[in-house]
Amino acid sequence: MAPPGEPNAWKALGELSTIGMTLVVATVIGLAGGYYLDRWLGTSPWLTLIGLLFGIAAGFVNLFRAVKRAERDIDDGK
């Protein structure tokens, strides 16, 4: 593992610190998109639920990608 003062460690820490915000933003975007489609098409609550599920899935995909990228950056710093 790289010492704390090295740029690779700081870069990985910065990327990992955005994970929580990314999960929330992806979920809110999916929920809002489903909600507005429901209001427009009158299919409440189905598109809201589908949008919520897509948002959560997108958030977790971003989570796994960020963790994998951070692991790769830390391993390259050895």
Secondary structure in CASP SS format (residue, H / E / C, confidence):
PFRMAT SS
TARGET T0000
AUTHOR 0000-0000-0000
METHOD secondary structure of the structure
MODEL  1
M C 1.00
A C 1.00
P C 1.00
P C 1.00
G C 1.00
E C 1.00
P H 1.00
N H 1.00
A H 1.00
W H 1.00
K H 1.00
A H 1.00
L H 1.00
G H 1.00
E H 1.00
L H 1.00
S H 1.00
T C 1.00
I H 1.00
G H 1.00
M H 1.00
T H 1.00
L H 1.00
V H 1.00
V H 1.00
A H 1.00
T H 1.00
V H 1.00
I H 1.00
G H 1.00
L H 1.00
A H 1.00
G H 1.00
G H 1.00
Y H 1.00
Y H 1.00
L H 1.00
D H 1.00
R H 1.00
W H 1.00
L H 1.00
G C 1.00
T C 1.00
S C 1.00
P C 1.00
W H 1.00
L H 1.00
T H 1.00
L H 1.00
I H 1.00
G H 1.00
L H 1.00
L H 1.00
F H 1.00
G H 1.00
I H 1.00
A H 1.00
A H 1.00
G H 1.00
F H 1.00
V H 1.00
N H 1.00
L H 1.00
F H 1.00
R H 1.00
A H 1.00
V H 1.00
K H 1.00
R H 1.00
A H 1.00
E H 1.00
R H 1.00
D H 1.00
I H 1.00
D H 1.00
D H 1.00
G C 1.00
K C 1.00
END
